[in-house]
Amino acid sequence: MIGVDWGTSNLRAYRLAGDGRIAARREAPRGILTIEPGGFPDALRAVVGDWIAAGETRVLLSGMVGSRQGWQEAPYIPCPAGFDTLVERLVRLPFEDAEALLVPGLTCRDRQGVPEVLRGEETEMLGAAASLGGGEATVCLPGSHSKWAQLSGGRVTGFATHMTGEAFSALSGHTILARTLDPRAPHHAGAFARGVARARQGGGLLHHLFGLRAAALFDELGEEEAGSFLSGLLIGHEIAAALEAGVAPPVILVGGSLLTERYAAALDAFGVPSREAPPDAAARGLALIGSALP
């Protein structure tokens, strides 16, 4: 079959063999925000049309393609949810070339009853944790909106979102902190570690943020270090909040190495073991969902 991870910015397509192996892969900068109304079928054909012509009869799609701004809105399924739940609630898309099925997102509520949602990450989480044999696990997907999910028995039992990446972008580009850092500076491991250590101290995030500004004024933090310090500070506060909610180690990190390496270093500072998930977690998840279909 064909598996498609279709997000806001990019489209990743995988031609999957019967055993789940990736036979071929493609990526295009055709995220859902670049698609004109009614243009999703043609956009899909442009990327995988030759695979369909070669004999593939099923396309399984996950991600923001199932959002209100996507091809068709798919429902959010309440947690706990596993592969069986997703298979039962797949949404059939209007596509003449092949059977096209859309994976739904997930929802839960935090301890205070505030709703949470995710779309696309459910496939990556389940794909990354599939090798654990159904035990308890915590999966973290760093990014603009980082996700932390608890899994048990091969099911997502709950999750939480932290706007860490987006907050870093806003703070480093549109506040007084932008005057204290050089956005072109390479990652500074020492400054990052200092930011994580600061996050473990009392005072709260808002107070810690202004401390970055004051440290720069007193020449205690250089422009080449400030961005990494801010990154460590935000990631440190994110991890502290995740630990407060409960984490079953080791934490499985899913994503690009640039971010997962930083999260691994920050988790180590908190004394929490972690490991990086095998690559292509989304493809693995799509393959496992597809293998459960008749």
Buried (B, 14 or more C-beta within 10 A) or exposed (E): BBBBBBBBEBBBBBBBEEEBEBEEEBEBEBBBEBBEEEEBBEBBBEBBEEBBEEEBEBBBBBBBBBBEEBBBBBEBBEBBBBBEBBBEBBBEBEBEBBBBBBBBBBBBEEEEEEEBEBBBBBBBBBBBBBEEEEEEBBBBBBBEBBBBBBBBEBBBBBBBBBBBBEBBEEBBEEEEBBEBBEEEBEEBEEBBBBBBBBBEEEEEBEEBBEBBBEBBEEEEBBBBBBBBBBBBBBBBBBBBBBBEBEBEBEBBBBBEEEBBBBBBBBBEBBEBEBEBBEEBBBBBBBBBBBBEEE
